Amino acid sequence: MAVSDWIEGARPKTLPAALAPVMAGTAVALHMGEASLVRAALAAVLALALQVGVNFANDYSDGIRGADAVRSGPPRLTGGGKASPGTVRSAAFAAFGVGSAAGLALVALSGQWQLLLVGVAALAAAWFYTGGSRPYGYMGLGEAFVFVFFGLVATAGTTYTQALSVPWQSWLAACAVGSAACALLMVNNIRDIPTDADVGKNTLAVRIGDRRARRAFAALVAVPVVTPLALIGDLGLWAALVAAPTSLLAWRAVSPVLAGAGGRDLIPALRTAGQAELAFGVTLFLAYAGAVYLH
């Protein structure tokens, strides 16, 4: 099996959803004068490992259920017969193991041992998205869990492990990042509405229908675009550094979706939406760095 198949199986287009909250959470810690490069790096490893792990776990669980037998997107490892189910499951557990090790080191450095419970909850959420007898992803709850764990927990948790408190700026950034992460899931599920409906995978996109799902995607992408307006008091003109690239990429992501693109034509929108989320996290960090050091 080619290495490129495993890279595709890790779904690199979704990885901005892991890095963006770490950048955003560290940005607020920097504003507080408490940023830590080591803790931010551990948070990034944790987030990336969990994202890759949930991608492989989703590949495994959907594959053995037959949900990936017919796809409009790229073929999966399990459903496409590129790797055995056991091998894909082992890859998911290996990624979860890497994330757990990074998380344990992060908790030890911060001294906040209660966060281990949060870590256990995150691992459970990662597996039961499509795993287990009643996966919540099949009940239309995927976006809710993504918002909580890849938005609130990841962003506010990053700030907390560095500053040991979570100010309102971190919660605001967490909502923006969480909305952007939900947008990635939404546009992915819009593409798969016909095939998901056929196999009983009732994602939120399936439940609300194609037209409403597209509008929801646009609304979710818009949240990080308007968020810098609430941070002008902190950032001043630096807020434009966040708003400009995020707005441009958000518009490029939304345009084809609202125009009715479907199937493989939605893949660029998924990629661009991920870039918009990452742009928000990176530019928020740069804006706070500019406000702190170049004031």
N, C-alpha and C positions, 0 to 999 in steps of 0.2 A: 504494500500500500504506500502511495506517495506521501511525502511530507506535506505537500501542498493540500492534500485532502484533509489532513489533521488541522492545518492552519485554517482552512475553510470551515472545518467543523467547529473550531473555536469561535467562529463568527466575529472576525475582527471589526466589523462595522458596528458592533454593539459595545466595544470596549471603551469608547468615550464615556459611556454611562458609569464606568468604574472610576475613571480618572477625574472627571469633572467635579464630583463632590469632594474629593480630596483637595483639589486645587482651591475650591470655593471655601471649604472649611479652614484650610491653612491661611487663606487670605484674611479671614476674620481674626484668626489667631495672631497674624502679623499686625493687624490694626490694634490689637490689644497688647502688643509687645511681648507675646508669648510663643511665637512660632518656633518650631523645632524641626530641622531638616530630617533628622533621624526618625522621628515619630511620623512625620509626613511620608517618608519613604516606606516605612512599615505599613502605614495605612493604605498606601498605593498598592503594595504587594498583596495585602489582604483583599482589597476591593477587586483587583484584577483577577486574582485566583478564584474568588467567589463567582465572578462573572463568567469566567471560562468554565468553572465547575457546573454552574447552572445551565450553561449552553450544552455541555456534554450530557448532563443529566436529562435535559429536555430532549436531546437527540435520542438517547437510549429509551426513555419512557414513551415518547411518541412513536418511536420505531417499533417497539414490541406490541404496541396497541394497533398498529397499522395506520396511524394518523398521517404518516409521511409517505404512504404508498404512492399517492398522486400529489405532486407539488407543482406550483407555478414558479417557485423560487429554486435556488440551487439544491441539488439532491443532498440528503443527509447521509451521515456515515452508516447508521443502522438501517434506516428505511431504504437507502440506496444500495445496500449490500456491500458497502465499501469496507466495513469492519464488523466483526461479530458483536452482538449485544453485550457480551461479557467484557470485551475489550473496551468498549465505549464506556460502560459503567465503571470500570477500573480507572479510566482516564478522569472521569468525573470525581471519583473518590480521591485520586491523587491530587487533583487541583484543590479539593476541599482540605486535604491534608496540608498543602503548602499554605493555604489561607489561614488555617487554624494555627500553624506555627508562627506565622507573622502576627496574628492577632494576639497570641499568648505573649509574645515578646513585647508588643505594644502595651498590653495591659500591665505587664511587669514593670515597664519603664514609667508608666503613668501612675502606678500604684492603685489603680481603680479596679479592684478585683471583681466588683459587682458587674463589670462589663462582660464578664464571661457568660453571664446569663443572656445578654444581648447577642453574643456570638453564637450561642447554641440556638437561639431563636432564628438567627439569620441562616444558619445551616439547615435548619428544619424547613424554613421558607424556600430555600434554594431547591431542596429535594422534592418537596411536596407540591411544587408548582405544577408539574406534570406527573410526579411519582405517586405511589400509593394507590389505594383502592378508590379514593375520592379526591383527585387532584383539583386544587382550587382554580388552576388555570382553565379547567374545562367548565367552570361555573361562572366565568366572567369576572373573576376577582383578581386577575393578574395585575391590572393597573393599580389597584389599591395596594397590593403588597409591594409592587415596584416603587410606588410613591413613598411608602413607609421606609423600606430598607435601602433603596438606592437614592433616596432623597433625604428624608429626615434623619435616619440613623447614620447613613454614611457621612453626610455633611456636618450635622451637629456633633456626631461622634468624633469626627476628625478634630473639630474645634475643641471639644471637651478633653480629649487625650493630650492636647497641648496646653490649653489655658485653664483647664479644670473648671470651666464655667461655659455657659452657652448664652451669649447675648442675643438680642432680637435680630441683629444683622445676620447671625448664623442661621436662625430659623427662617428668615426671609430668603436667604440664599438656598437653603434646603428645599423650600417650596418651589423655587425656580428650577433647581436641578431635578427635583422629583418629577415635576411636570414635563420637563424635557425628556427624562427617561421613559415616562409613560408614553410620550409621543413616539418613541422608537418602537415600543411594543405595539402601539395602535396601528402604525403604518404597516408593520410587518403582518399584523392580523387582518388588516384591510385586504392585503394581497391574497391572503389565504381564506377569505370568507367562503367561497364556494366549496373548497375541499374540506375545510373545518366543519362546516355545517353538515356535510355528507357523513362524517364519521362521529358526529355527536360532540365535537369539541366546541362548546358554546362560549367562545370568547366574548368579551364585551362588544367587539366589532360585530360579531354574529348576532348578538342579542339586540343591538340598537339599529342594525342595518347599515348598508353601505353609505348612504348619504349622510346620516347623522355621525357615523364614524369619521368621515372625512372632515366634517365641521369640528368634531371634537379634537381631531389631530391638529387642526389649525389653531384652535384655542389653546391647546397644551403647548405648542411651539411658541405662542405669543407671550407666555408668562415670563420667560427669561428676557424677552425683548423689553418689556415694560419695567421689570424689576429695578434696573439702574436708576430710574426716576426717583425711587424711594431712598436711594443711597446718595443723592446729591449732597445732602448735608455732611456726609463723611468724605465723599470723593471730590466734590466740586466739579470742575471741568473734566477731571479724570473719568467721570461717569460716561462720557462720550466714548472713551476707549473701549468700554464694555458694550455699549449700545450699538455702535456702528457695525462691527463685524458680525455680532450676533444677529442683528436685524437683517443684514444682507444674506447670510446663510439661511436664516429662518424663511425669508421670502423665497429663496431658491428651492427650499424643501417643500413649502406649502403649495407653490404655484401648480406643479403637475398633479398633485393630489386633488386640489379643488377643480382642476380641469378635467378630471375623470380618468387619469392614467390608471392602468390595472396590470396585474400579472408582473412580469419581469420589468415592466416600465416603472414600477414603484421602487425598484432596488436603488436607483440613484437618490430618490427622496429619502430612503432610510439612511443612506450614507451621509447625505447632506444634513439631515436632522441630527445625526450623531456629531458631525463637525460643528454644528451650531451649539450643541450642548457643551462640547469641549471648549469651544471659543469662549463661551460664557465663563466657565471655570478659570481658564488661563488668563483671560483679560481682567477678570475680577481680581485675581492675584496681582497682576501687573499694575492695575489701577490703585489698589491699596498700597502696593510697594511705592508707587509714585507719590501718593498722598502722604505717606509716612516719611520717606527719605528725601523727597524733592519739594517738600512744602515750603 
